[in-house]
């Protein structure tokens, strides 16, 4: 009985997850390191930015709700001195970063908001290296 209940809860949780498909981005955005996923209604749900160069790397993943509003961010960066930050945070309705968790080196003093990418610009194809 317990196994059936657990299985039923797991199946219902999976059914609630939207099916995401790649969002077509301009060549400039793809070359700059962007990728995105959208739901069946065409709403942006995930925006990723990855920059990998020999001495450093940066990764930002932004998660959006069904309404298209940014809800959370996951960001990591490292350089020749090691990990600069490895953070996850929620974003409130006004776009403010709240509930930041993770590691932040003494070298990274900027707000995590500086790592957030402009989704409207990416969708419009305005991406630079």
C-alpha positions as CSV (number, residue, x, y, z in Angstrom):
1,X,0.0,0.0,0.0
2,X,2.8,2.4,0.9
3,X,4.6,1.7,-2.4
4,X,1.4,2.3,-4.4
5,X,0.8,5.6,-2.6
6,X,4.4,6.7,-3.1
7,X,4.3,5.8,-6.8
8,X,1.0,7.6,-7.3
9,X,2.4,10.8,-5.7
10,X,5.5,10.5,-7.9
11,X,3.4,10.1,-11.1
12,X,1.2,13.1,-10.2
13,X,4.3,15.2,-9.5
14,X,5.7,14.3,-12.9
15,X,2.4,15.1,-14.6
16,X,2.5,18.6,-13.2
17,X,5.9,19.3,-14.8
18,X,5.6,21.2,-18.1
19,X,7.1,19.6,-21.2
20,X,9.9,22.0,-22.4
21,X,11.3,22.3,-25.8
22,X,14.2,24.4,-27.1
23,X,13.6,28.0,-28.0
24,X,15.0,29.1,-31.3
25,X,17.6,31.8,-30.7
26,X,19.6,34.0,-33.1
27,X,23.1,32.8,-34.3
28,X,24.6,35.7,-32.3
29,X,23.0,34.5,-29.1
30,X,24.0,30.8,-29.7
31,X,27.6,31.8,-30.4
32,X,27.6,34.1,-27.3
33,X,26.7,31.0,-25.2
34,X,22.9,31.3,-24.7
35,X,20.3,28.5,-24.8
36,X,16.7,28.6,-23.8
37,X,13.7,26.3,-23.2
38,X,10.0,27.2,-23.6
39,X,6.8,25.4,-22.6
40,X,4.0,24.4,-25.0
41,X,2.4,27.9,-24.8
42,X,5.7,29.5,-26.0
43,X,6.5,31.0,-22.6
44,X,10.2,31.2,-21.7
45,X,10.8,28.8,-18.8
46,X,14.7,28.4,-18.7
47,X,17.4,30.7,-19.9
48,X,21.0,29.5,-19.8
49,X,24.3,31.4,-20.4
50,X,27.6,29.6,-20.4
51,X,31.0,31.2,-21.0
52,X,34.0,28.9,-21.0
53,X,37.5,30.2,-21.7
54,X,40.8,28.7,-20.7
55,X,41.3,30.6,-17.4
56,X,37.7,31.1,-16.3
57,X,34.1,30.1,-16.7
58,X,30.7,31.4,-15.9
59,X,27.3,29.7,-15.9
60,X,23.9,31.3,-15.2
61,X,20.6,29.5,-15.3
62,X,17.4,31.5,-14.9
63,X,14.1,29.8,-14.1
64,X,10.8,31.4,-15.1
65,X,7.3,30.6,-13.9
66,X,4.2,29.8,-16.1
67,X,3.5,33.6,-16.3
68,X,7.0,34.2,-17.7
69,X,8.3,36.0,-14.5
70,X,11.8,35.2,-13.3
71,X,11.6,33.1,-10.2
72,X,15.1,31.9,-9.4
73,X,18.7,32.0,-10.5
74,X,21.6,29.6,-10.2
75,X,25.0,31.0,-11.0
76,X,28.6,29.8,-10.8
77,X,31.9,31.3,-11.8
78,X,35.5,30.5,-11.4
79,X,38.8,31.9,-12.4
80,X,42.5,31.3,-12.1
81,X,42.2,32.0,-8.4
82,X,39.5,29.4,-7.9
83,X,35.7,29.5,-7.4
84,X,34.4,33.1,-7.3
85,X,30.8,32.1,-6.5
86,X,28.4,29.2,-6.6
87,X,25.0,30.7,-5.7
88,X,21.3,30.0,-5.9
89,X,18.7,32.6,-5.2
90,X,15.0,33.4,-5.5
91,X,13.8,36.5,-7.3
92,X,10.8,38.5,-6.0
93,X,8.1,40.1,-8.2
94,X,10.1,43.3,-8.4
95,X,13.2,41.6,-9.7
96,X,15.2,41.7,-6.4
97,X,17.4,38.8,-5.5
98,X,16.3,37.3,-2.2
99,X,17.2,34.2,-0.2
100,X,20.7,33.8,-1.6
101,X,22.4,30.6,-0.7
102,X,25.8,29.1,-1.5
103,X,29.4,30.1,-1.7
104,X,30.7,33.6,-2.4
105,X,34.4,34.3,-2.3
106,X,35.8,37.6,-0.9
107,X,36.6,38.5,-4.5
108,X,33.0,38.6,-5.6
109,X,31.3,41.5,-3.8
110,X,28.8,42.4,-6.5
111,X,25.1,41.6,-6.1
112,X,24.0,38.4,-7.8
113,X,21.6,40.6,-9.8
114,X,24.6,41.6,-12.0
115,X,24.8,38.0,-13.2
116,X,21.1,38.0,-14.4
117,X,20.7,38.1,-18.1
118,X,18.1,40.2,-19.9
119,X,15.7,37.6,-21.4
120,X,13.9,40.1,-23.6
121,X,17.2,41.1,-25.2
122,X,18.2,37.5,-25.8
123,X,14.8,36.7,-27.4
124,X,15.2,39.7,-29.6
125,X,18.6,38.5,-30.7
126,X,20.7,41.2,-29.0
127,X,23.5,39.1,-27.6
128,X,27.1,40.1,-27.5
129,X,30.2,38.2,-26.4
